Structure formats: structure tokens, C-alpha cells
Amino acid sequence: MEIISENTSTPKRIKYHGKGIEFALIYFKNIILTFITLGLYYPWAKVEMLNYHYQTSELDDARFQFHGTGTEVFKGFVKVYILFIILYSFFLYSAQTEIGWLQITGALLFYAFMLLLLPLALHGMMRYRSSRSSWKGIHFKYLGNRGELFWICLRGFLLTIFTLGIYGAWFQVDLRKYILSHLRFGNLSFNFKGQGKTLLWIHIKFILLIYITLGIYSFWYYKNLWKFYSENTTVTQDEKEVPLKFNMGAGDVFELVVVNFFIILFTLGLGTPWVIVRTFT
């Protein structure tokens, strides 16, 4: 993806300098430790991998930095983990009883928690990760409101269900618009100008053409989807919009997806770190 500035004719690209062998050592170490600790090491694993990806990403000759710690992530993780275990245990217990009201209560509490989890987790993640992300010493900021995001998610879930999935395209666009419009970086502000009907049409074309083309259209689908999200994202500085340009073609998507598939297939999954690095590159 390129960032085209009005102040210069030279596009600025985000360059990724990660190496497969370096990331593989981090990746497999974290899988082993997460498995041994029954998942409790996951926050530290997540932070270490984020650190690597940030420090190997460069824009305008400067690397990004992630300042979070595993302990910080663990504190939020363990709260959700404990609450999930309690509610899930109550759900299983109530389901095994023959008391009707208890079964209904257990189910309602569990599914209400799952419904609440997305907006709460999304808000918390954006607030935390943006505050711990920097470039050239400048930190990102997320100014969204938890309550506002919750109502966007609740309305989106309900309308998507009632419209048999059709509203899902507008729901995705609303979420992206809200999050980006509340994201700041120094004197830069962000927005999203995509429309739900455009995203819906991208999905409809995929459904109509995927079987006719025996799956071949999927590469154009992903290209159109990534282009939609990238080129409808705007960055504003001093009241001037800086456009983003997506420069991958369907052939590039084909090469990325197919080669990644065969790497994972022929290495029995051991090539996953190299696939991740290839995707970022």
C-alpha cells in the first residue's frame, strides 16, 4: 500500500523487514509456552509477536514501536477469562438441570456476555494498542466511547439477524467508520468513506461468480475487498486529505494465496511463520 502526499510526488511505502527464520523462533517458542501454561502465556506471546512486527515495519526511514507489556495484557485477559469460565460453567450446570427458568437464565447470561464481549474487547483493544503504538516518538490515540460502540454493535447484530445477513455489510462499514474517525496520530486524523452498498455488491459478485469460475474469482474478490478497505480510508493533515493507494492486482493475490497454501501444505504447518512474513511483506 502506498501513501500519496500532496507535498511530494514520491509515494511513501510501508516497508516490512521481517525474516522468516527470526519470526519462526519467536512463533514456535510462544506456541510451546502457551501450550505448557494452558493458555496463560498467551498475553506475553501476543506482545512479543507485536513487538517484532512493529520493529520490522518502516515508514519514511523510521520504524514503528510497540510499548505494551505482557503483564498489562494479562490483567485484561485474566478478567475476561475468569468471567467466561464462571458463566460457561453456570450455563453447563443450568442446561443439565430440569428447572426451566434456570436453563433460560443460564443461556441468557452466557449469550448476553458473548454479545457484550465484542464491543468491550474491541474498545479495550483499540484504546490500549493505540496508546502503546508510536512512530518517531509520537503515540497514537483512540478517543472512542465504549457506550457508543456498544450501541453500534447491538444495532448491527440485531439488524444483521433480522435481514438474514444483508445488513452485515453496513455493520462492517459503520464499525470501521466509528473506529477510524476516533483515531488520532499527532495532527493526523482518520476516516472511512466506504459505503455498505458497495461492500454488499462485492460480496454478491463473489457469491454469484465463485461457483461459475470454480473458485478462480476468489482472487479478484480479495483484491476488490482489500482495495475497498484501503482506498476508502482517508488521512487528514492540516485540513488536507492524504490518499491511500492499494497497488495489488488479482495476479499478486493469486501468487500470495497459492504459494502460502503450498508452503503450509508441504511443511505440515511448520511453514506458517514464513507465510505470515510473506503476507506482511
C-alpha positions in Angstrom: 0.0 0.0 0.0 1.2 3.5 -0.9 0.6 6.8 0.9 0.5 9.6 -1.7 1.3 13.0 -0.1 0.4 16.3 -1.8 3.7 17.7 -0.6 5.8 15.3 -2.7 5.4 13.3 -5.9 7.2 10.3 -4.4 4.8 7.7 -2.8 5.7 6.6 0.7 5.5 2.9 1.3 5.3 0.9 4.5 8.2 -1.5 4.2 8.4 -4.7 6.2 11.8 -6.1 7.0 10.9 -9.3 8.9 12.7 -12.5 8.2 11.1 -16.0 8.3 13.8 -17.7 10.5 13.7 -14.8 13.1 9.9 -14.9 13.4 9.8 -18.7 13.4 11.9 -18.8 16.5 9.5 -16.4 18.3 6.4 -18.1 16.9 7.3 -21.7 17.9 8.6 -20.7 21.3 5.4 -18.9 22.1 3.2 -21.8 20.9 5.1 -24.2 23.2 5.0 -21.9 26.2 1.3 -21.1 25.6 0.5 -24.8 25.4 2.5 -25.7 28.5 0.8 -22.9 30.6 -2.7 -23.9 29.3 -3.1 -20.6 27.5 -1.9 -18.3 30.3 1.2 -17.3 28.5 -0.8 -16.0 25.5 -0.6 -12.3 26.5 3.2 -12.4 26.6 3.3 -14.3 23.3 1.0 -11.7 21.7 3.1 -8.8 22.9 6.4 -10.4 21.7 5.0 -11.0 18.2 3.5 -7.5 18.0 6.9 -6.1 19.1 8.6 -8.0 16.3 6.1 -6.9 13.6 6.2 -3.2 14.7 10.0 -3.1 14.9 10.4 -4.6 11.4 7.9 -2.2 9.8 9.3 1.1 8.4 7.8 4.3 7.0 9.9 7.2 5.9 13.1 5.6 7.3 11.6 5.2 10.8 10.5 2.1 12.5 7.2 1.7 14.4 7.4 0.9 18.1 5.1 -1.1 20.4 5.4 -0.2 24.1 3.0 -2.7 25.7 3.9 -5.4 28.1 2.6 -8.9 28.7 1.7 -8.1 32.2 -0.6 -5.3 31.1 -2.4 -7.5 28.5 -2.6 -10.4 31.1 -4.6 -8.2 33.6 -7.3 -7.6 31.0 -7.1 -11.1 29.6 -7.5 -12.9 33.0 -10.6 -10.8 33.9 -12.4 -11.9 30.7 -11.0 -15.5 31.1 -12.3 -15.9 34.7 -15.7 -14.4 33.9 -16.1 -16.6 30.8 -15.3 -19.7 32.9 -17.8 -18.8 35.6 -20.6 -18.0 33.1 -19.9 -21.1 30.9 -19.8 -23.3 34.0 -23.2 -21.9 35.1 -24.5 -22.4 31.5 -23.5 -26.1 31.5 -24.9 -26.6 35.0 -28.2 -25.0 34.2 -28.5 -26.9 30.9 -28.3 -30.2 32.8 -31.0 -29.3 35.3 -34.7 -29.8 34.7 -35.6 -26.4 36.0 -36.9 -24.3 33.1 -36.3 -20.8 34.5 -32.7 -21.8 35.5 -32.0 -23.1 32.0 -33.3 -19.9 30.4 -31.3 -17.7 32.8 -28.1 -19.6 32.2 -28.5 -19.4 28.4 -29.4 -15.7 28.5 -26.5 -14.7 30.8 -24.0 -16.6 28.6 -25.2 -15.3 25.3 -25.5 -11.8 26.7 -21.9 -12.0 27.8 -20.8 -13.1 24.3 -22.8 -10.3 22.8 -21.2 -7.7 25.1 -17.7 -9.2 24.6 -17.1 -7.9 21.1 -17.7 -4.2 21.6 -16.0 -4.3 25.0 -13.0 -6.2 23.7 -12.8 -4.1 20.6 -12.9 -0.8 22.5 -10.3 -2.0 25.0 -8.0 -3.3 22.3 -8.1 -0.1 20.3 -7.6 2.1 23.4 -4.7 0.0 24.7 -2.9 -0.8 21.4 -3.1 2.8 20.1 -1.8 4.2 23.3 1.2 1.8 23.2 1.9 2.3 19.5 4.3 5.0 18.3 6.3 6.3 15.3 9.1 8.8 15.5 8.2 9.2 19.2 4.6 10.2 18.5 1.9 8.0 20.0 -1.5 7.1 18.5 -4.7 7.9 20.4 -8.1 6.3 20.3 -10.9 8.6 21.5 -13.9 6.3 21.1 -16.6 5.9 23.7 -17.4 2.4 25.0 -21.2 3.1 25.2 -21.4 4.4 21.6 -19.5 1.4 20.3 -21.8 -0.9 22.2 -24.9 0.5 20.6 -23.4 0.4 17.1 -22.6 -3.3 17.7 -26.0 -4.1 19.3 -27.9 -2.4 16.4 -25.6 -4.1 13.9 -26.1 -7.5 15.3 -29.9 -7.2 15.5 -30.3 -5.7 12.0 -28.0 -8.3 10.5 -30.0 -11.1 12.1 -33.4 -9.6 11.0 -32.2 -9.0 7.4 -30.7 -12.5 7.1 -27.2 -11.2 6.9 -27.8 -8.4 4.3 -27.1 -5.6 6.8 -23.8 -7.1 7.7 -22.1 -5.0 5.0 -23.4 -1.8 6.5 -22.5 -3.1 10.0 -18.9 -3.6 9.0 -18.7 -0.2 7.4 -20.3 1.5 10.5 -17.7 -0.2 12.8 -14.8 0.9 10.6 -16.1 4.4 10.3 -16.5 4.8 14.0 -13.1 3.4 15.0 -11.1 5.3 12.3 -12.9 8.6 13.0 -11.9 8.4 16.6 -8.3 7.5 15.9 -5.6 10.3 16.1 -1.8 10.4 15.4 -0.3 13.8 16.2 -2.1 16.2 13.9 -3.4 13.4 11.7 -7.0 12.3 11.8 -8.6 9.3 10.0 -11.9 8.5 8.4 -13.6 5.9 6.3 -15.7 6.8 3.3 -16.8 3.4 2.1 -20.5 2.6 1.7 -22.4 -0.5 2.8 -24.0 -1.0 -0.6 -20.6 -1.1 -2.3 -19.3 -3.7 0.1 -22.5 -5.7 -0.3 -22.1 -5.7 -4.1 -18.5 -7.0 -3.7 -19.9 -9.9 -1.6 -22.8 -10.6 -4.0 -20.4 -10.8 -7.0 -18.4 -13.3 -5.1 -21.4 -15.5 -4.3 -22.6 -15.3 -8.0 -19.2 -16.0 -9.6 -17.3 -18.2 -7.2 -19.1 -21.4 -8.4 -19.2 -20.5 -12.0 -15.5 -19.8 -12.1 -14.7 -22.9 -10.0 -13.2 -20.7 -7.3 -10.9 -18.6 -9.6 -12.9 -15.4 -8.9 -11.9 -15.5 -5.3 -8.6 -13.8 -6.1 -10.5 -10.8 -7.7 -12.8 -10.9 -4.7 -10.0 -10.5 -2.2 -8.3 -7.8 -4.3 -11.5 -5.8 -4.5 -12.2 -6.3 -0.8 -8.7 -5.1 0.2 -8.9 -2.2 -2.2 -12.3 -1.2 -0.9 -10.9 -1.0 2.7 -7.6 0.7 1.8 -8.7 3.3 -0.7 -11.8 4.4 1.3 -9.6 5.1 4.3 -8.6 8.8 4.4 -5.8 10.5 6.4 -6.3 14.2 7.0 -3.4 16.6 8.0 -3.9 20.4 8.3 -7.3 20.0 6.5 -5.7 18.3 3.5 -6.6 14.7 2.7 -3.7 12.3 2.0 -5.0 9.4 -0.1 -4.0 5.8 0.3 -3.4 3.7 -2.8 -3.8 -0.1 -3.0 -1.4 -1.5 -5.7 -2.0 -5.2 -5.7 -3.6 -6.9 -8.6 -5.6 -10.2 -8.8 -2.4 -11.9 -10.0 -0.5 -10.7 -7.0 -3.3 -12.1 -4.7 -3.1 -15.4 -6.6 0.6 -15.7 -6.1 0.4 -14.8 -2.4 -2.5 -17.1 -1.6 -1.4 -20.1 -3.7 2.2 -20.1 -2.6 1.3 -19.6 1.0 -1.1 -22.6 0.8 1.5 -24.9 -0.6 4.1 -23.8 1.9 1.7 -24.7 4.8 0.6 -27.9 3.0 4.1 -29.3 2.2 5.6 -28.3 5.6 2.6 -29.7 7.5 2.0 -26.3 9.0 5.6 -25.7 10.1 6.0 -23.0 7.4 3.3 -20.8 9.0 5.8 -18.2 10.3 7.3 -17.8 6.8 3.7 -17.5 5.4 3.0 -14.7 7.9 6.2 -12.9 7.0 5.5 -13.2 3.2 2.0 -11.8 3.8 3.3 -8.7 5.6 6.0 -8.2 3.0 
